[in-house]
């Protein structure tokens, strides 16, 4: 029996970018284990990735190109050849372009679990040459990214390994156990050394012994909480005025807004006891060093971008910089830069932009001009985009030519006219840059592609050639493309070793001292090298607060889970959808743990099972994001209940603005 262990890098949408050792026996993956060297993998990986072979060999794995032969949504397909598929796409797209213009074609993708080679490179070149509509990728991270870029220029953040140096760690809107598991050992070490660990989230994500204080903020009310602490610091002379004068602009507009928020007013709005807010403010002010781990959960509401800006202002206001373990961590992806134009050239792509959060509106038959074709890859919109019923109506249109390139038969793939098999990250080449861990990892094929699966690069290169486009990038093989990307990467210490990446190994940015120290070895990357505490991206009313809706009594949050990476692995890893609510809320509705319930609002209802837990605060219900229709009783999931409203910063999604009621299934409804 032929057996070997090969190195590669995890590409799942997670900050850690783990090193992996993959055991292959007779061409099949038999084990996926932590690899080395890596600054944070530390001998363990998450269960999601260690079990990824279940996706490789799942019965729903797509193996051949297929054409729809039954009604949309019924997943009735016949096998065709790749030549037939390429020819049909090319002919249909050319006809649509001649009749309606290229903007009638919409590429829909996200690419969180992809690297620099497989997303927004050859694919963007192809769609730019078609003159297709452009997609604004607003589902996740846009407010946080825009705010961090405007405030600090995406200055590299505190490395995970430096968290044990901090006296106080605030984890705000993040769930390390669900989506950043390699931060947890550093938190334990910090706690062992005596650090105070404070979590701020509607759910208690860490075990009680793992933190000292939990502030169960109501969804969307992080902004008042942060502003009240800022006012408290100003009133007590705790602001580092000398640091601010030397390094920041836009201080006064922030302080002016904060002065409106007393502890009591913030407590009333946020649902957090005023004494807990004060204790958090006092601990942060007194601790040196102190670090704020800012998560993306904060941004998922109308107040999201404003709240991110207020939270990221904390280390600047208190002067918590300049030593290890001091400052903030959001995304560390800014340490590694790559300009796609160095590989594919400058794209002349100035067509209309369509907000992916409002896909249901874009696919409506009266959208002007109408979308006549959609090409879905690196995404599963029927499991991830809000206003699900409108999105589904769009995909049900018989006149919408739908192409889906995916690894398995997803909820969206069931509606395809042409269904194309895609490789997994264990079957292709890529480069993954960590956005938490400071690492650039090579992704290499450890097994041959299943069936006739193709990489994104192979697919879009062939489509480009078939369309008659003559750019050299359409003629590169995947490994050559990887090497060109590697040579174009800009990071401290120079580009990564391309040979190491081809072998599935890692390179690291070479910071002075090994890891960055904010305001000692790394500084704001804004044009004037200063912190902009009131950035223009916040709009005309910076730090303005919007009251939550009250049309239904419970807030619904849809956070990441330990089962899925967004919706990836939903074909096998989340069989039963559950909504979680606090015991007091359940008791007032005469509901018991395990009941079949309906979670409903004006947009629809989800039938699922009830979990009762005090890990979620009163007034809040929680349902995991990314669940597939197969996991619920009636085929609906959290996106059925979420609005497609867009917030001020980045026109981004507001999932956590959803308000719902929960009742026993069969009571007062279906």
C-alpha positions as CSV (number, residue, x, y, z in Angstrom):
1,X,0.0,0.0,0.0
2,X,1.4,3.4,-1.1
3,X,1.4,5.8,1.8
4,X,2.8,9.3,2.2
5,X,2.3,12.4,4.2
6,X,2.2,15.7,2.4
7,X,2.3,19.3,3.6
8,X,-0.3,22.0,2.7
9,X,-2.1,24.9,4.2
10,X,-5.8,25.2,5.3
11,X,-7.7,27.8,3.2
12,X,-10.9,27.7,5.3
13,X,-12.3,31.2,6.2
14,X,-10.6,31.4,9.6
15,X,-7.8,33.7,10.8
16,X,-5.4,30.9,11.6
17,X,-4.3,29.6,8.1
18,X,-3.1,26.4,9.7
19,X,-0.3,24.2,8.5
20,X,-1.5,20.7,7.7
21,X,0.0,17.3,7.2
22,X,-2.2,15.1,5.0
23,X,-1.8,11.4,4.9
24,X,-2.6,9.8,1.6
25,X,-2.9,6.1,1.0
26,X,-3.4,4.7,-2.5
27,X,-4.5,8.1,-3.7
28,X,-7.1,8.7,-0.9
29,X,-6.9,11.0,2.0
30,X,-6.9,9.0,5.3
31,X,-5.9,11.6,7.8
32,X,-5.6,15.4,8.1
33,X,-3.5,16.5,11.0
34,X,-1.6,19.7,12.3
35,X,1.6,20.4,10.4
36,X,4.7,22.4,11.3
37,X,6.3,24.8,11.5
38,X,3.6,27.4,12.2
39,X,3.5,30.1,14.8
40,X,0.0,29.2,16.1
41,X,-1.2,25.8,14.9
42,X,0.5,24.4,18.0
43,X,-0.2,20.7,17.5
44,X,-3.9,20.8,17.0
45,X,-6.5,21.7,14.3
46,X,-10.3,22.2,14.4
47,X,-12.6,19.2,14.0
48,X,-14.1,20.8,10.9
49,X,-10.8,20.5,8.9
50,X,-9.7,17.2,10.5
51,X,-12.9,15.7,9.1
52,X,-12.7,17.4,5.7
53,X,-12.3,14.0,4.0
54,X,-16.0,13.6,4.5
55,X,-16.6,16.3,1.9
56,X,-14.0,14.7,-0.4
57,X,-15.8,11.4,-0.6
58,X,-19.4,12.5,0.2
59,X,-22.2,11.0,-1.9
60,X,-23.1,14.6,-3.0
61,X,-19.6,15.3,-4.4
62,X,-19.9,16.7,-7.9
63,X,-17.8,14.6,-10.4
64,X,-18.8,15.6,-13.9
65,X,-20.3,18.6,-15.7
66,X,-24.1,18.3,-15.9
67,X,-27.1,20.0,-17.5
68,X,-30.5,20.5,-15.9
69,X,-33.2,18.3,-17.3
70,X,-36.0,18.8,-14.8
71,X,-37.7,21.8,-13.1
72,X,-35.4,24.2,-11.3
73,X,-34.6,23.2,-7.8
74,X,-35.3,19.5,-8.2
75,X,-31.7,18.7,-9.0
76,X,-32.5,16.6,-12.0
77,X,-29.4,16.6,-14.3
78,X,-27.8,14.7,-17.1
79,X,-24.1,14.3,-17.6
80,X,-22.4,16.3,-20.3
81,X,-18.7,16.8,-21.4
82,X,-16.6,19.8,-20.4
83,X,-16.4,20.7,-24.1
84,X,-20.2,20.9,-24.2
85,X,-20.4,22.9,-21.0
86,X,-17.7,25.5,-22.1
87,X,-19.4,25.8,-25.5
88,X,-22.8,26.4,-24.0
89,X,-21.7,29.0,-21.5
90,X,-19.7,30.8,-24.3
91,X,-22.7,30.8,-26.7
92,X,-25.3,31.8,-24.1
93,X,-23.1,34.6,-22.7
94,X,-22.3,36.0,-26.2
95,X,-26.0,36.0,-27.0
96,X,-26.9,37.8,-23.8
97,X,-24.1,40.4,-24.4
98,X,-25.3,41.1,-27.9
99,X,-29.0,41.4,-26.9
100,X,-28.7,43.1,-23.5
101,X,-25.1,44.0,-22.9
102,X,-22.5,42.4,-20.6
103,X,-24.1,43.9,-17.4
104,X,-26.9,41.4,-17.8
105,X,-24.4,38.8,-16.6
106,X,-23.6,38.7,-12.8
107,X,-20.7,36.8,-11.3
108,X,-21.6,35.8,-7.7
109,X,-18.8,34.7,-5.4
110,X,-17.3,35.4,-2.0
111,X,-14.1,33.4,-1.7
112,X,-13.5,33.5,2.1
113,X,-12.2,30.0,1.9
114,X,-10.0,30.7,-1.1
115,X,-6.5,32.2,-1.6
116,X,-4.8,34.7,-3.7
117,X,-4.7,32.5,-6.8
118,X,-8.2,31.1,-6.9
119,X,-10.4,34.2,-6.2
120,X,-10.5,37.6,-7.9
121,X,-7.7,36.9,-10.4
122,X,-8.4,34.9,-13.6
123,X,-12.1,35.0,-12.8
124,X,-12.1,38.8,-12.5
125,X,-10.1,39.1,-15.7
126,X,-12.7,36.9,-17.5
127,X,-15.8,38.8,-16.2
128,X,-14.1,42.2,-16.8
129,X,-13.5,41.2,-20.5
130,X,-17.2,40.2,-20.7
131,X,-18.2,43.6,-19.4
132,X,-20.3,41.8,-16.7
133,X,-21.8,43.5,-13.7
134,X,-19.5,43.9,-10.7
135,X,-20.4,42.4,-7.4
136,X,-20.0,44.3,-4.1
137,X,-19.0,41.6,-1.6
138,X,-20.9,43.0,1.4
139,X,-22.0,39.9,3.3
140,X,-19.1,40.0,5.7
141,X,-16.1,42.1,6.8
142,X,-16.8,45.2,4.7
143,X,-17.6,47.7,7.6
144,X,-14.7,46.3,9.7
145,X,-12.3,46.5,6.7
146,X,-13.3,50.0,5.6
147,X,-13.1,51.4,9.1
148,X,-9.8,49.7,9.9
149,X,-8.4,51.0,6.6
150,X,-9.6,54.5,7.2
151,X,-8.5,54.7,10.9
152,X,-5.2,52.9,10.9
153,X,-4.5,51.9,7.3
154,X,-4.9,48.3,8.3
155,X,-1.9,48.5,10.6
156,X,-0.7,45.0,11.5
157,X,-2.3,44.0,14.9
158,X,-1.2,42.3,18.0
159,X,0.0,38.8,17.3
160,X,-1.8,36.0,19.1
161,X,1.4,34.8,20.7
162,X,1.7,38.2,22.4
163,X,-1.7,38.0,24.2
164,X,-0.1,36.4,27.3
165,X,1.9,39.6,27.8
166,X,-1.3,41.6,28.4
167,X,-2.8,42.4,31.8
168,X,-6.2,42.9,30.3
169,X,-7.8,41.3,27.2
170,X,-11.1,42.4,25.9
171,X,-12.7,40.0,23.4
172,X,-15.5,42.1,21.7
173,X,-17.8,40.5,19.2
174,X,-15.6,37.4,18.6
175,X,-16.0,33.7,19.3
176,X,-12.5,32.1,19.4
177,X,-13.9,28.7,20.0
178,X,-16.1,28.8,16.9
179,X,-13.9,30.6,14.4
180,X,-10.4,31.3,15.8
181,X,-9.5,28.3,17.9
182,X,-5.8,28.9,18.1
183,X,-6.3,32.0,20.1
184,X,-7.7,29.9,23.0
185,X,-4.4,28.5,24.3
186,X,-2.9,32.0,24.4
187,X,-5.9,33.2,26.4
188,X,-5.4,30.3,28.8
189,X,-1.8,31.2,29.2
190,X,-2.7,34.9,29.8
191,X,-5.2,33.8,32.4
192,X,-2.6,31.7,34.1
193,X,-0.3,34.7,34.3
194,X,-3.0,36.7,35.9
195,X,-4.6,38.6,33.0
196,X,-8.2,39.9,33.3
197,X,-10.2,38.5,30.4
198,X,-13.5,40.3,29.5
199,X,-15.9,39.2,26.8
200,X,-18.6,41.3,25.2
201,X,-21.1,39.4,23.2
202,X,-24.8,38.5,23.3
203,X,-23.6,34.9,23.9
204,X,-21.2,33.6,26.5
205,X,-18.7,32.0,24.2
206,X,-16.0,31.0,26.7
207,X,-16.3,28.7,29.7
208,X,-16.9,30.5,32.9
209,X,-13.4,29.6,34.1
210,X,-11.9,31.1,31.0
211,X,-12.9,34.7,31.6
212,X,-13.4,37.1,34.5
213,X,-16.3,39.2,33.2
214,X,-19.0,38.8,30.5
215,X,-21.0,41.8,29.3
216,X,-24.1,40.3,27.5
217,X,-24.7,43.2,25.2
218,X,-27.9,43.2,23.1
219,X,-27.3,42.8,19.4
220,X,-26.5,46.1,17.7
221,X,-25.9,48.0,20.9
222,X,-22.1,47.8,21.1
223,X,-21.8,51.5,20.1
224,X,-23.5,53.0,23.2
225,X,-21.5,50.7,25.4
226,X,-18.2,51.8,23.8
227,X,-19.2,55.5,23.9
228,X,-20.2,55.4,27.5
229,X,-16.7,54.0,28.4
230,X,-15.1,56.8,26.4
231,X,-17.1,59.4,28.3
232,X,-16.1,57.7,31.6
233,X,-12.4,57.9,30.7
234,X,-12.7,61.6,29.7
235,X,-14.5,62.6,32.9
236,X,-11.7,60.9,35.0
237,X,-8.8,62.2,33.0
238,X,-7.8,58.8,31.8
239,X,-7.4,59.7,28.1
240,X,-3.8,59.8,26.9
241,X,-3.9,63.4,25.6
242,X,-0.2,63.5,24.8
243,X,-0.4,60.4,22.6
244,X,-3.5,61.7,20.9
245,X,-2.0,65.1,20.1
246,X,1.0,63.4,18.5
247,X,-0.7,60.6,16.7
248,X,-4.4,61.1,16.1
249,X,-6.8,63.4,14.3
250,X,-10.6,63.5,14.6
251,X,-10.6,63.2,18.4
252,X,-13.2,65.9,19.3
253,X,-16.1,64.6,17.1
254,X,-15.8,61.2,18.8
255,X,-15.7,62.7,22.3
256,X,-18.6,65.0,21.5
257,X,-20.8,62.0,20.6
258,X,-19.5,60.0,23.6
259,X,-20.6,62.8,26.1
260,X,-24.2,62.0,25.4
261,X,-23.8,58.5,26.8
262,X,-23.8,58.1,30.6
263,X,-23.3,54.7,32.0
264,X,-26.9,54.5,33.0
265,X,-28.2,55.4,29.6
266,X,-25.8,52.9,27.9
267,X,-26.9,50.3,30.4
268,X,-30.6,50.8,29.6
269,X,-30.0,50.6,25.8
270,X,-27.3,47.8,25.7
271,X,-28.9,45.5,28.4
272,X,-25.6,45.5,30.3
273,X,-25.4,46.4,34.0
274,X,-23.8,49.9,34.5
275,X,-21.5,48.5,37.1
276,X,-20.1,46.0,34.6
277,X,-19.5,48.7,32.0
278,X,-17.7,50.8,34.7
279,X,-15.6,47.8,35.8
280,X,-14.6,47.1,32.2
281,X,-13.7,50.8,31.6
282,X,-11.7,50.9,34.9
283,X,-9.8,47.7,34.2
284,X,-8.9,48.8,30.7
285,X,-7.6,52.1,31.9
286,X,-5.6,50.7,34.7
287,X,-4.0,47.7,32.8
288,X,-0.8,48.0,30.9
289,X,-0.5,46.4,28.5
290,X,-4.0,45.8,27.4
291,X,-5.3,44.5,24.1
292,X,-8.7,44.5,22.4
293,X,-9.6,41.6,20.2
294,X,-12.3,43.1,17.9
295,X,-14.5,40.6,16.1
296,X,-16.7,40.8,13.1
297,X,-19.9,40.1,15.0
298,X,-20.0,43.8,16.0
299,X,-20.6,44.8,12.4
300,X,-23.7,42.8,11.5
301,X,-26.3,45.5,12.2
302,X,-27.3,49.0,11.3
303,X,-24.9,50.5,13.9
304,X,-22.1,48.1,12.9
305,X,-19.5,50.3,11.2
306,X,-19.9,53.1,13.8
307,X,-19.4,50.5,16.6
308,X,-16.3,49.1,15.0
309,X,-14.8,52.6,14.9
310,X,-15.6,53.2,18.5
311,X,-14.1,49.9,19.7
312,X,-11.0,50.4,17.6
313,X,-10.5,53.9,19.1
314,X,-10.0,52.4,22.6
315,X,-6.3,51.7,22.5
316,X,-5.6,55.1,20.9
317,X,-7.7,57.0,23.5
318,X,-5.9,55.2,26.3
319,X,-2.5,55.2,24.7
320,X,-2.3,51.4,24.9
321,X,0.4,50.9,22.4
322,X,4.2,50.6,22.2
323,X,4.8,47.3,24.0
324,X,4.1,43.6,23.4
325,X,0.5,42.7,24.2
326,X,-0.8,46.2,23.8
327,X,-3.1,47.5,21.1
328,X,-5.8,45.8,19.1
329,X,-6.3,42.9,16.7
330,X,-8.9,42.9,14.0
331,X,-7.7,41.5,10.7
332,X,-3.9,41.1,10.3
333,X,-4.3,40.5,6.6
334,X,-2.9,44.0,5.8
335,X,0.6,42.8,6.6
336,X,0.7,40.9,3.3
337,X,-0.2,42.8,0.2
338,X,-0.8,41.6,-3.4
339,X,-1.9,43.6,-6.3
340,X,-3.7,41.4,-8.9
341,X,-2.8,43.8,-11.7
342,X,0.8,42.6,-11.5
343,X,-0.4,39.3,-12.8
344,X,-3.5,40.0,-15.0
345,X,-2.9,43.7,-15.8
346,X,-5.1,46.7,-15.1
347,X,-8.7,45.8,-15.6
348,X,-10.9,48.1,-17.5
349,X,-14.0,47.2,-15.6
350,X,-16.4,50.1,-14.9
351,X,-19.8,48.5,-15.2
352,X,-22.6,48.7,-12.7
353,X,-22.2,47.4,-9.1
354,X,-24.7,45.0,-7.5
355,X,-24.8,44.6,-3.8
356,X,-24.6,40.9,-2.9
357,X,-26.6,41.5,0.3
358,X,-29.5,42.5,-2.0
359,X,-29.3,39.7,-4.4
360,X,-33.0,39.0,-4.2
361,X,-33.7,42.5,-5.5
362,X,-31.2,42.1,-8.3
363,X,-32.7,38.8,-9.5
364,X,-36.3,40.2,-9.5
365,X,-37.8,40.2,-12.9
366,X,-38.4,44.0,-12.8
367,X,-34.7,44.9,-12.0
368,X,-33.5,47.4,-14.6
369,X,-31.7,46.3,-16.7
370,X,-32.5,42.7,-15.8
371,X,-29.9,40.1,-14.8
372,X,-30.3,37.3,-17.4
373,X,-27.4,35.1,-16.3
374,X,-25.7,34.4,-12.9
375,X,-22.4,32.5,-12.5
376,X,-22.1,31.2,-8.9
377,X,-18.7,30.0,-7.6
378,X,-17.0,30.0,-4.1
379,X,-20.5,30.7,-2.7
380,X,-23.8,29.2,-1.7
381,X,-26.2,32.2,-1.8
382,X,-29.4,30.3,-1.0
383,X,-27.8,29.4,2.4
384,X,-26.1,32.7,3.1
385,X,-27.9,35.7,1.6
386,X,-30.7,37.5,3.5
387,X,-34.3,37.8,2.4
388,X,-34.0,34.2,1.3
389,X,-37.5,34.0,-0.2
390,X,-36.7,36.8,-2.7
391,X,-33.4,35.1,-3.5
392,X,-35.1,31.8,-4.1
393,X,-37.7,33.4,-6.4
394,X,-34.9,34.8,-8.4
395,X,-33.2,31.4,-8.8
396,X,-36.6,29.9,-9.8
397,X,-36.8,32.1,-12.9
398,X,-36.8,29.9,-16.0
399,X,-35.3,32.8,-17.9
400,X,-32.3,33.1,-15.6
401,X,-29.3,31.2,-17.1
402,X,-27.6,29.8,-14.0
403,X,-24.1,28.3,-13.9
404,X,-22.8,26.9,-10.6
405,X,-19.2,25.7,-10.1
406,X,-19.0,23.9,-6.8
407,X,-17.6,20.8,-5.0
408,X,-20.9,19.3,-3.8
409,X,-24.6,19.6,-4.5
410,X,-25.4,22.7,-2.4
411,X,-28.8,24.4,-2.0
412,X,-27.8,26.8,-4.8
413,X,-26.4,24.1,-7.0
414,X,-29.9,22.4,-7.1
415,X,-31.1,25.4,-9.2
416,X,-28.3,25.3,-11.8
417,X,-28.9,25.1,-15.5
418,X,-25.2,24.0,-15.9
419,X,-23.5,22.4,-12.9
420,X,-19.7,22.2,-13.0
421,X,-17.5,20.1,-10.6
422,X,-14.9,22.1,-8.6
423,X,-11.8,20.9,-6.8
424,X,-11.3,21.2,-3.1
425,X,-8.2,22.9,-1.6
426,X,-6.6,19.4,-1.3
427,X,-6.8,19.0,-5.1
428,X,-5.3,22.3,-6.4
429,X,-2.8,25.1,-6.1
430,X,-3.2,28.3,-4.1
431,X,-1.6,30.7,-1.7
432,X,-3.3,31.4,1.6
433,X,-2.4,34.5,3.7
434,X,-3.5,34.3,7.3
435,X,-5.6,37.2,8.5
436,X,-4.9,36.4,12.2
437,X,-1.7,34.3,12.1
438,X,1.2,36.0,10.4
439,X,1.8,33.4,7.8
440,X,1.8,32.9,4.0
441,X,1.1,29.3,3.2
442,X,1.4,27.3,0.1
443,X,-1.6,25.1,-1.0
444,X,-0.7,22.2,-3.1
445,X,-2.7,19.2,-4.5
446,X,-2.2,16.2,-2.3
447,X,-4.5,14.0,-4.3
448,X,-5.8,14.1,-7.9
449,X,-9.0,15.9,-8.6
450,X,-12.1,13.8,-8.0
451,X,-13.8,12.8,-11.3
452,X,-13.5,15.7,-13.8
453,X,-13.3,18.5,-11.2
454,X,-11.4,21.6,-12.2
455,X,-9.9,24.5,-10.4
456,X,-11.3,28.0,-10.7
457,X,-8.2,29.0,-12.6
458,X,-8.6,26.2,-15.2
459,X,-12.2,26.9,-15.7
460,X,-12.0,30.7,-16.2
461,X,-8.8,30.3,-18.3
462,X,-10.6,27.9,-20.7
463,X,-13.7,30.2,-20.8
464,X,-11.5,33.1,-21.6
465,X,-9.8,31.3,-24.4
466,X,-13.2,30.1,-25.7
467,X,-14.4,33.6,-25.8
468,X,-11.4,34.7,-27.9
469,X,-9.7,36.7,-25.2
470,X,-5.9,36.9,-25.8
471,X,-4.5,38.0,-22.4
472,X,-1.4,35.9,-21.5
473,X,-2.9,35.0,-18.1
474,X,-5.5,32.8,-19.8
475,X,-2.6,30.6,-20.9
476,X,-0.9,30.0,-17.6
477,X,-1.1,26.7,-15.8
478,X,-2.0,26.8,-12.1
479,X,1.5,26.3,-10.7
480,X,3.0,29.0,-13.0
481,X,0.2,31.3,-11.8
482,X,1.1,30.5,-8.2
483,X,4.7,31.4,-8.8
484,X,3.7,34.7,-10.5
485,X,1.5,35.6,-7.6
486,X,4.2,34.7,-5.0
487,X,6.7,36.9,-6.8
488,X,4.3,39.8,-6.6
489,X,3.5,39.5,-2.8
490,X,4.7,42.5,-0.7
491,X,5.4,41.8,2.9
492,X,8.0,42.7,5.6
493,X,11.2,40.9,4.6
494,X,10.3,40.5,0.9
495,X,8.2,38.1,-1.1
496,X,7.7,34.5,0.1
497,X,9.9,31.6,-1.1
498,X,7.9,30.3,-4.1
499,X,9.6,26.9,-3.9
500,X,8.4,26.5,-0.3
501,X,4.9,27.5,-1.3
502,X,4.8,25.0,-4.2
503,X,5.9,22.3,-1.6
504,X,3.0,23.3,0.6
505,X,5.2,25.0,3.2
506,X,5.1,28.5,4.8
507,X,6.8,31.8,4.8
508,X,6.4,34.5,7.4
509,X,6.6,38.2,7.3
510,X,9.9,39.3,8.8
511,X,9.0,42.0,11.4
512,X,11.7,43.5,13.6
513,X,11.7,41.3,16.7
514,X,9.8,38.6,15.0
515,X,6.3,39.9,15.7
516,X,4.8,43.3,15.2
517,X,4.5,45.8,18.1
518,X,2.1,48.6,17.3
519,X,3.7,52.0,17.5
520,X,7.1,50.5,18.0
521,X,7.8,48.4,14.9
522,X,4.6,49.0,12.9
523,X,2.7,52.2,12.5
524,X,-0.5,53.5,10.9
525,X,-0.5,53.0,7.1
526,X,-2.8,56.0,6.5
527,X,-1.5,58.6,4.1
528,X,-0.4,61.0,6.9
529,X,0.6,58.1,9.2
530,X,-1.8,59.2,11.9
531,X,-4.9,57.6,13.5
532,X,-8.2,59.0,12.1
533,X,-10.6,58.5,14.9
534,X,-13.6,60.0,13.0
535,X,-13.1,58.6,9.5
536,X,-15.1,59.8,6.6
537,X,-16.4,56.3,5.9
538,X,-18.8,56.7,8.9
539,X,-20.9,59.1,6.8
540,X,-22.5,62.4,7.6
541,X,-23.4,61.4,11.2
542,X,-20.4,59.7,12.6
543,X,-21.1,57.6,15.8
544,X,-24.8,58.2,15.4
545,X,-26.9,55.5,17.0
546,X,-30.0,53.9,15.6
547,X,-32.5,52.4,18.0
548,X,-33.4,48.7,17.4
549,X,-36.6,47.6,15.9
550,X,-39.3,46.4,18.2
551,X,-41.8,44.8,15.9
552,X,-41.0,41.4,17.4
553,X,-39.8,40.8,20.9
554,X,-36.6,38.7,20.3
555,X,-33.4,39.7,18.6
556,X,-32.1,36.9,16.3
557,X,-28.3,36.5,15.8
558,X,-26.8,34.0,13.4
559,X,-23.2,33.6,14.5
560,X,-20.5,31.1,13.3
561,X,-20.7,27.6,14.6
562,X,-18.3,24.8,15.4
563,X,-19.9,22.8,12.6
564,X,-19.6,25.0,9.5
565,X,-17.3,27.4,7.9
566,X,-20.0,29.8,6.6
567,X,-22.0,27.1,4.8
568,X,-19.2,24.8,3.9
569,X,-19.6,21.2,5.2
570,X,-23.4,21.7,5.5
571,X,-23.9,18.6,3.4
572,X,-22.9,16.4,6.4
573,X,-22.0,18.4,9.5
574,X,-25.2,20.1,10.7
575,X,-28.0,17.7,10.4
576,X,-30.5,19.3,12.8
577,X,-31.1,23.0,13.0
578,X,-31.7,24.4,16.5
579,X,-32.5,27.8,17.8
580,X,-31.1,28.7,21.2
581,X,-33.0,30.9,23.7
582,X,-32.6,31.8,27.4
583,X,-34.5,29.8,30.0
584,X,-36.5,32.8,31.1
585,X,-37.7,33.5,27.6
586,X,-38.6,29.8,27.1
587,X,-40.5,29.7,30.4
588,X,-42.6,32.8,29.5
589,X,-43.6,31.0,26.3
590,X,-44.2,27.5,28.0
591,X,-41.5,26.0,25.8
592,X,-39.2,23.1,26.7
593,X,-35.8,22.0,25.6
594,X,-36.1,19.9,22.4
595,X,-39.5,21.3,21.4
596,X,-40.3,21.6,17.7
597,X,-40.8,25.4,17.3
598,X,-41.5,28.0,14.7
599,X,-39.3,31.0,14.6
600,X,-41.1,33.7,12.7
601,X,-41.4,37.3,11.6
602,X,-42.9,39.2,8.7
603,X,-40.4,37.6,6.2
604,X,-41.3,34.0,6.9
605,X,-40.7,31.3,9.5
606,X,-38.2,28.6,10.3
607,X,-39.4,25.3,11.8
608,X,-36.6,23.7,13.9
609,X,-35.8,22.3,17.3
610,X,-35.3,24.4,20.5
611,X,-32.2,24.4,22.7
612,X,-32.5,26.2,26.0
613,X,-29.3,27.6,27.4
614,X,-28.2,30.5,29.6
615,X,-25.2,31.0,27.3
616,X,-27.5,33.3,25.3
617,X,-28.8,36.4,27.1
618,X,-32.6,37.1,27.7
619,X,-34.2,38.8,24.8
620,X,-31.9,37.1,22.2
621,X,-32.2,34.0,20.2
622,X,-29.4,32.4,18.2
623,X,-29.4,30.2,15.1
624,X,-26.2,29.2,13.3
625,X,-25.3,30.9,10.0
626,X,-24.8,28.9,6.9
627,X,-27.2,26.0,7.7
628,X,-28.6,24.2,4.7
629,X,-32.3,23.7,4.0
630,X,-32.0,20.0,4.8
631,X,-31.2,20.8,8.4
632,X,-34.6,22.3,9.3
633,X,-38.1,20.9,9.4
634,X,-39.5,23.1,6.7
635,X,-36.4,23.8,4.7
636,X,-36.0,27.4,5.9
637,X,-32.9,28.7,7.8
638,X,-31.9,32.0,9.5
639,X,-31.5,33.9,6.2
640,X,-35.3,33.5,5.8
641,X,-35.7,35.9,8.7
642,X,-32.9,38.4,8.1
643,X,-33.5,41.7,6.3
644,X,-31.5,42.8,3.3
645,X,-31.1,46.3,4.6
646,X,-27.7,47.9,4.0
647,X,-25.8,50.0,6.7
648,X,-24.1,53.3,6.1
649,X,-20.5,51.9,6.1
650,X,-19.9,49.9,2.9
651,X,-23.6,49.2,2.2
652,X,-23.1,46.1,4.2
653,X,-25.4,43.4,5.6
654,X,-27.4,43.8,8.8
655,X,-28.2,40.2,9.7
656,X,-28.4,40.9,13.4
657,X,-31.2,43.4,13.0
658,X,-33.6,40.5,12.6
659,X,-36.4,40.5,15.1
660,X,-38.5,37.3,15.7
661,X,-41.0,35.5,17.9
662,X,-40.8,31.8,18.8
663,X,-43.8,29.6,19.5
664,X,-44.5,25.9,19.7
665,X,-44.9,24.5,16.2
666,X,-48.6,24.3,15.4
667,X,-49.5,27.0,17.9
668,X,-50.9,30.1,16.2
669,X,-49.6,29.1,12.8
670,X,-48.4,26.2,10.6
